């Protein structure tokens, strides 16, 4: 299946969306200002919020938002970008991973994580979202922060209180709010991540289903300890990965996260095998492997698909259990192998047509991710000359992994490769009778 080259292209960022001044520093008046536009001490820490909002604080503390500045993979990318640009683009990745720290002047050229203020290291902390007053653009940290304004959220009739003013915000309940950081364009204008753009064209959007409906599921509880029981939204934002940094969450929290990730991925896609009822010994078997994206809101996979690994493992065995054909099984390095490897996702390509790991070195982003509720058919022709007795058994599995071990090793993170987990998204089996000639 030839990769799609229709949507992930260079898009000019336009005035104010990213520029380099006479000093060479990459800047943006909204999200990467040259001069601080907010004061760090204008924002409360998550721990302060947790005094009253105990449940939400506990959810946030185990989330990808709290992990945003601690993630060793993120830090490795930042370190290489710092080296490649001598600090001139140090704010680019931080504009989403720590919007308060970037706008508050804590992120400067050549910064070191060890020197950052606590509120900066909280990453996407409570007031990164709840002090957002509006959305200037649906990508690259497009939120407008209002540190002096009320705490905004989706509770229709917030209670008044002495600690802070509260205000209902329809913005916080819509997918566009998530787009502010989860759709991403490189400084060159190359589209890197586009789950919101995918959602806009999706069946989910057509019927009003928002990102929050799946990634912030509702439950009945107390927003404030001792307050009334309300319909709340869970602040764990379950996605496709488990934190690689040991100790970031407790063992119990990690186990709970694994359950949620497996649940999320288990329904994401479906694989079906179409095979003939029989084949003559020595003839080739034609297999159609269909993968359907069961997600109605975005592609499978989505997000930083150039980092993700999604593929189809197909193994054909004869009646004695010997492998006749295999693709997508893992080699000694832990990478999927096969001359006809069936991969889903995307790759970054430089100006010479070579695949690259680092987004800022790419000029093209080539994707074959499957659109919402659509399917793709992979066709395989399997030789049976090496088969013994029949019947042939065919097994196909859709597999997913948050990162490639090879990519982690390239980033100098060999110790984390062993913690990567391969998730089985879907499985199908079929049998083919092997008849004598």
Steps between C-alpha positions, in 0.01 A plus 500: 500500500655826387524761782266797486664833420194720503478685829826528692670783315683824563258770618630856539469602865417859415563822685541457874506122489877459502787718394867562563618846586840664454635294789392179326271387779178327395209691651125542493319786670235267643674178602877571474531869588838672509392692810292325769128563461397345833661473842583153629379590850157592359419129470414258777676165516310176447569413863320818608202401287512151646429626851135537400483305173645179636357255245592707197849562636558128546381434143717777356810388692500164317419653160694577184448871576692467827759286318552755223820650644631184662478268199857382419411463130384861486810618684723309259336668199539840670869436569570413136305803376696720740824366358385525138387864530731626778196588712329714236193274489485395865147636544343307216425169676453669837217723374260205542681292761522795741296794372526689829876461522551599136280809517629588847863535393636186668588339166797683351763402247721229644277431800555191712215302652674499839479882514129534423241622749255249654198642314687456170587140582133425571456498124136524398384591847150589620508869411657431159147400402269658757649847456457484121255770396481432126665322209695708250584206272435123505868396509839580658389611846225721367333574834480853636590488871333738745674461837285768662172355375269240655556125499312385193348156446196300395294509820189690394431661836828520689479573870637826625793475739752705688802333337432587137232621260352233271334537162331265255689473171351326195848509343630246752242242396582502129761325288648831385632555851712184473620606155682794657789267582424161344514623142860592426692665219878505484676838480532435126121469471508121456189343653615251764188415703136557401248308713271805511514545123417130469211544743360792301453268200377204706164332562541585870510871426191466280295379799659731757730255680796692648852393597404532866222242465759222460815639658332667799214261578223617730436374850304612802708652777599810692702768326587639842538294814171526688323662205190381316504189282528602137581357160876534472762421236794275577833680478726209405468547121570136417692463175718242335801484730621414848762726666847360435650686796500264795362656816289763323192308612458237770480132414124505561455808282706343225293182514180706476642694204588177321144378538365825355748506210418139411129579513546804276710314243294180502217664311709728279525277194390164362683256276330245273656231282349399167657172383400228252348181639777291346814516291695234313829398661781716365267773373488850640231616742345842441410671828307823546571656840248774576562747780211723601533808716220467755559850636243750379693811600854476364744291300658175611763571613488871581707767671877469461462215253861535386604383849231234541518146367185332368530197278340170400670175593406210270622145566411195286575153638457153354324211671814416698528855636799595286506860382443524126482880484536784748502877492484743792666270754770660715868459423785485753493880534130496578399652165229356269653320203387364165552571133130590473462686829147636542542826689257775598599849603741746344861580427695824487712553189777752435575692181706208366215255550655331804299402804589713804419483870525871581199707383700818438707318240195388301354661191217249449272297722368187327204323660296189438299515821139382457226764515210472747275196438686427175693187413808398306562170323850354488554220247755227559603211276642215709705215351421153634790305350660463846180381666468148631156361564191716526292674594668839493417732788510876449516744790495879466542747782491880506775606739581839648792648692543856621860527377750305296788345697730608218387861543563491874848362442567776246405751770742335746217350704593132477391434858138587418468275196441197722201672660316541172188288481349355184120510515281263304221710355320228303546139386345272239570142390415300191566154363590386148472137397812370326400258226734275301565593141 
